[in-house]
Amino acid sequence: MSDDALSAGSVARRLGVAVTTLRTWHQRYGLGPTRHVKGHHRRYGPDDLARLEVMRRLTAQGVAPAEAARWARRVGSALGPDGAAGTEPVPFDIVEPGRAGGGFTIGVGAAGPAARGLARAAVRLDNQAMRDILERALHTDGVIATWDRVVRPVLAGVGDRYAATAGFVEVEHLLSRCVSEAFALVNRPRARPRNRDDDGAGDHGGAPGGWHSRHPVGPGALLACADEEQHTLPLEALSAALAEAGVTSRLLGARVPPAALAAAIERTGPSAVVLWSHTSATADPDQLLTARSGRHRPVLVLAIGPGWSVADLPAGVDHCAGLADAVDRCRTADEVAGHRTDEPTVH
């Protein structure tokens, strides 16, 4: 038997799927092992593995299994005698209009194929597939669209499953980790030098995709969760979106006590302070007063998240619900703060 022939278990481990999934793909779609030696179980050869890799990738993107199998078999038919792929291209994305499917996966409503693929990968705990989908969406559509159209529908679906079954905790944890890692890869702009005569070697910004190409205008935003608030992912999305817009930010993370927030404001002098609250239990309006009570007064103090009641917000505190609006407000505040810094000092 050839050394390159693999058992079902080996193939399942390589692809990151269950053996039962391989059995289903074999029985329903004809994507099974083709090598057989009398007296032995069938084994998967290189051509079989190539077909299965296409099947896994396309289903992870949200393509229906039957459609994915048709493309996988076409790849198989183009394989040469040595198992090398032929010249017929396989689409990197296949969009199926109107399909809101989910099956046993997380429900994402009418979200597109990227969200469906992310949901399926999350259920399989396929972290590599999740990273691929997120990185591709970020590169193609940017942070705000990826958050609104891909990540949020899947997170909502996971929340619904948890509410109904008290399960999927492991799915939520791994999904959140993959989202955090993807947002962390968005290139950050360099902070504006404190001494404007010493700005290093010039233009330091600029990811290959052109997400920013200059120093930020102002001192940037300070992002924090309310005291006892543990949900940081929306702020991670905001930090990445601000970076994409050329605005620096500092993310303090979860459960930031008012005293720590006040100290950070005094030491960093941000143009905007953003405080996130997911539930009313963590939305104490007094925390927002902290941002306006010190020697440094930010241009903008922004309360974001469903926990805040607009009617209870202190005077001088703004509120918004969407990521795009938060980015626009922080960018405007940064420009205002930057212009203040640019004004000459009168002696």
C-alpha positions in Angstrom: 0.0 0.0 0.0 1.3 3.5 -0.9 2.8 5.6 1.8 0.7 8.6 0.7 -2.6 6.8 1.3 -4.4 8.0 4.5 -7.0 6.6 6.8 -10.3 8.4 7.5 -9.0 9.4 10.9 -5.8 10.9 9.5 -7.8 12.9 6.9 -10.3 14.1 9.5 -7.5 15.4 11.6 -5.8 17.1 8.7 -9.0 18.8 7.6 -10.2 19.6 11.1 -13.6 17.8 10.6 -15.2 14.8 12.3 -14.9 11.3 10.8 -18.7 11.2 10.7 -18.6 14.3 8.4 -16.3 12.5 6.0 -18.7 9.5 6.0 -21.6 11.9 5.2 -19.6 13.5 2.3 -18.9 10.0 1.0 -22.4 8.7 1.3 -24.3 11.7 0.1 -21.9 13.4 -2.4 -19.5 10.6 -3.5 -16.4 12.2 -2.0 -15.0 9.1 -0.5 -11.7 7.2 -0.7 -10.9 5.6 -4.0 -7.9 3.5 -3.1 -8.7 -0.1 -2.1 -6.5 -3.0 -1.4 -8.2 -6.4 -0.8 -8.5 -7.2 2.9 -8.0 -3.5 3.9 -10.1 -0.5 4.5 -10.3 2.0 1.7 -7.7 4.7 1.9 -7.7 8.3 0.8 -5.1 9.3 -1.8 -3.8 12.7 -2.8 -6.6 13.3 -5.3 -9.3 12.4 -2.7 -7.7 14.7 -0.2 -7.6 17.6 -2.8 -11.3 17.2 -3.4 -12.1 17.1 0.3 -10.0 20.2 1.0 -12.1 22.1 -1.6 -15.3 20.7 0.0 -14.2 21.8 3.5 -13.1 25.3 2.4 -16.3 26.0 0.4 -18.7 24.7 3.1 -16.8 26.8 5.7 -17.6 29.9 3.5 -21.3 29.1 3.7 -21.7 27.3 0.4 -24.4 24.5 0.4 -22.7 21.1 0.7 -24.3 19.9 -2.6 -22.9 22.9 -4.5 -19.6 22.6 -2.8 -19.4 18.9 -3.7 -20.1 19.7 -7.4 -17.1 22.0 -7.4 -15.0 19.5 -5.5 -15.7 16.8 -8.0 -14.8 19.2 -10.8 -11.4 19.7 -9.2 -11.0 16.0 -8.9 -11.8 15.5 -12.6 -9.0 18.0 -13.4 -6.4 16.2 -11.4 -3.5 14.7 -13.2 -2.1 11.1 -12.8 0.2 12.4 -10.1 -2.6 13.9 -8.1 -1.7 17.5 -9.0 -4.5 19.9 -9.6 -5.4 20.8 -13.2 -5.8 24.3 -14.6 -9.5 24.7 -14.1 -10.0 27.4 -11.4 -12.2 26.9 -8.4 -13.9 30.1 -7.2 -12.6 31.4 -3.9 -16.1 32.4 -2.9 -19.4 31.1 -4.2 -22.4 33.3 -3.3 -25.8 31.7 -3.2 -28.5 34.5 -3.3 -31.4 34.0 -0.9 -29.8 31.1 1.1 -30.1 31.9 4.8 -29.4 28.3 5.7 -27.9 27.1 8.9 -29.1 23.5 9.4 -27.5 22.4 12.7 -25.3 25.4 12.6 -25.8 28.8 14.2 -28.7 30.8 12.8 -27.6 34.0 11.2 -30.9 35.2 9.6 -30.5 36.7 6.2 -26.7 37.4 6.6 -24.5 36.6 3.7 -22.3 33.7 2.9 -19.3 34.9 4.9 -21.4 35.0 8.1 -22.9 31.6 7.3 -19.4 30.2 6.7 -18.1 31.7 10.0 -21.1 30.2 11.8 -20.4 26.7 10.4 -16.7 27.0 11.2 -17.5 28.2 14.7 -19.7 25.2 15.4 -16.9 22.9 14.2 -14.4 24.8 16.4 -12.4 25.3 13.2 -10.2 28.2 14.2 -8.2 28.2 11.0 -11.3 28.5 8.8 -12.6 31.3 11.1 -9.4 33.2 10.7 -9.4 32.8 7.0 -13.0 34.1 6.6 -12.4 37.0 8.9 -9.1 38.1 7.4 -10.6 37.9 3.9 -13.6 40.0 4.9 -11.4 42.6 6.6 -9.2 42.8 3.5 -12.1 43.0 1.1 -14.7 45.1 3.0 -13.0 46.7 6.0 -13.6 46.6 9.7 -17.0 48.2 10.0 -18.6 46.0 7.3 -17.0 42.9 8.7 -18.3 43.7 12.2 -21.8 44.6 11.1 -22.4 42.0 8.4 -20.2 39.0 9.4 -19.3 39.0 13.1 -22.4 40.5 14.8 -24.9 38.1 13.1 -22.9 35.1 14.3 -22.4 36.4 17.8 -26.2 37.0 18.0 -26.8 33.5 16.8 -24.5 32.0 19.4 -26.3 34.1 22.0 -29.6 32.7 20.9 -28.4 29.1 21.1 -27.0 29.7 24.6 -30.3 31.2 25.7 -32.1 28.2 24.4 -29.8 25.4 25.4 -27.2 26.9 27.9 -24.6 25.4 25.5 -22.2 26.7 22.9 -20.0 28.3 25.5 -16.9 26.8 23.9 -18.1 28.1 20.5 -18.5 31.6 21.8 -15.0 31.6 23.5 -13.2 30.3 20.4 -15.1 32.6 18.0 -14.4 35.6 20.2 -10.7 34.7 20.3 -10.5 34.4 16.5 -12.3 37.7 16.1 -9.9 39.4 18.6 -6.9 38.0 16.7 -8.2 39.2 13.4 -8.9 42.7 14.6 -5.4 42.8 16.2 -3.9 42.3 12.8 -5.3 45.6 11.4 -2.3 47.8 11.1 -2.2 50.6 13.7 -1.1 54.1 12.9 1.8 55.5 14.9 0.9 57.9 17.6 1.6 61.6 16.8 5.0 62.6 18.3 4.7 64.7 21.4 7.5 66.9 20.0 6.3 68.0 16.6 9.9 68.8 15.6 10.9 65.2 16.1 8.7 63.0 14.0 11.2 60.3 13.2 11.8 59.3 9.6 8.6 60.8 8.2 5.7 58.8 7.0 5.4 55.6 9.2 1.8 54.7 8.5 0.5 52.6 5.7 -0.6 49.0 5.6 -0.3 47.3 2.2 -4.0 48.0 1.7 -3.6 51.7 2.3 -5.6 51.8 5.5 -3.7 54.8 6.7 -0.7 56.8 5.3 -0.1 59.6 7.8 0.4 60.4 11.4 -2.9 60.8 13.2 -4.1 64.4 13.6 -4.8 64.4 17.3 -4.0 62.5 20.5 -6.4 59.6 19.8 -9.2 57.9 21.8 -9.2 56.1 25.1 -11.5 53.1 25.1 -12.7 51.3 28.2 -15.3 49.0 29.5 -17.5 50.2 32.4 -16.7 49.0 35.9 -17.6 45.3 36.1 -18.3 45.1 32.4 -16.4 42.1 30.8 -17.5 42.3 27.1 -14.5 43.8 25.3 -15.1 42.7 21.7 -17.1 45.7 20.5 -14.3 48.0 21.7 -11.8 45.8 19.9 -13.8 46.3 16.8 -13.9 50.1 17.4 -10.1 50.2 18.0 -9.5 48.4 14.7 -12.0 50.6 12.9 -10.4 53.7 14.3 -7.0 52.4 13.1 -8.4 51.9 9.7 -9.5 55.6 9.7 -6.1 56.7 10.9 -7.0 57.5 14.5 -4.9 56.1 17.3 -6.6 54.5 20.4 -5.7 52.9 23.7 -7.9 50.0 24.8 -7.9 49.5 28.5 -10.1 46.4 28.4 -12.6 45.0 30.8 -13.8 46.1 34.2 -12.1 49.5 34.4 -12.7 51.2 37.8 -13.4 54.9 37.7 -10.2 55.8 39.4 -8.2 53.9 36.8 -10.1 55.6 34.0 -9.4 59.0 35.5 -5.7 58.2 35.9 -5.5 57.1 32.3 -7.2 60.2 31.0 -4.8 62.5 32.9 -1.8 60.7 31.7 -2.7 60.3 28.0 -4.8 63.4 27.3 -7.2 61.7 24.8 -9.4 63.6 22.3 -12.2 61.1 23.0 -13.1 58.8 25.9 -15.4 55.9 25.0 -17.1 53.8 27.7 -18.8 50.5 26.8 -21.6 48.9 28.7 -23.4 45.8 27.6 -26.1 45.6 30.3 -27.8 48.0 32.6 -26.2 46.4 35.6 -22.8 47.9 34.6 -24.1 51.2 33.2 -23.6 53.6 36.2 -23.8 57.2 34.8 -21.4 58.4 37.5 -18.6 56.6 35.7 -19.1 59.0 32.8 -18.7 62.0 35.0 -15.2 60.8 35.8 -14.2 61.5 32.2 -15.2 65.1 32.5 -14.1 65.9 36.1 -10.3 66.0 35.8 -7.9 68.6 34.6 -8.0 67.3 31.1 -11.3 67.6 29.3 -11.7 65.4 26.3 -13.4 66.9 23.3 -15.8 63.9 23.3 -17.1 61.6 26.0 -19.1 58.8 24.4 -21.3 56.2 26.0 -21.8 53.2 23.7 -23.6 49.8 24.1 -27.1 48.7 24.9 -26.5 49.0 28.7 -26.8 52.8 28.7 -30.1 54.7 29.1 -29.9 57.8 27.0 -32.2 59.6 29.4 -29.8 59.0 32.3 -26.7 60.2 30.6 -25.0 63.3 32.3 -24.8 66.6 30.4 -22.0 66.7 27.9 -22.0 62.9 27.3 -23.0 61.7 23.8 -24.5 58.3 22.9 -24.4 56.2 19.8 -25.3 52.7 19.0 -23.4 51.9 15.8 -19.7 51.4 15.1 -19.6 53.6 12.0 -21.1 56.5 14.0 -18.7 56.0 16.9 -15.7 56.1 14.4 -17.0 59.3 12.8 -17.4 61.0 16.2 -14.0 60.0 17.4 -12.3 61.0 14.2 -14.0 64.5 14.4 -13.0 64.9 18.0 -9.4 63.9 17.2 -9.3 66.5 14.4 -10.6 69.2 16.8 -8.0 68.3 19.4 -5.3 68.2 16.8 -6.1 71.7 15.6 -6.0 72.9 19.2 -2.5 71.5 19.5 -1.5 73.2 16.3 -2.5 76.6 17.5 0.5 78.8 18.4 1.1 79.6 22.0 0.6 83.3 22.9 3.0 84.7 25.4 
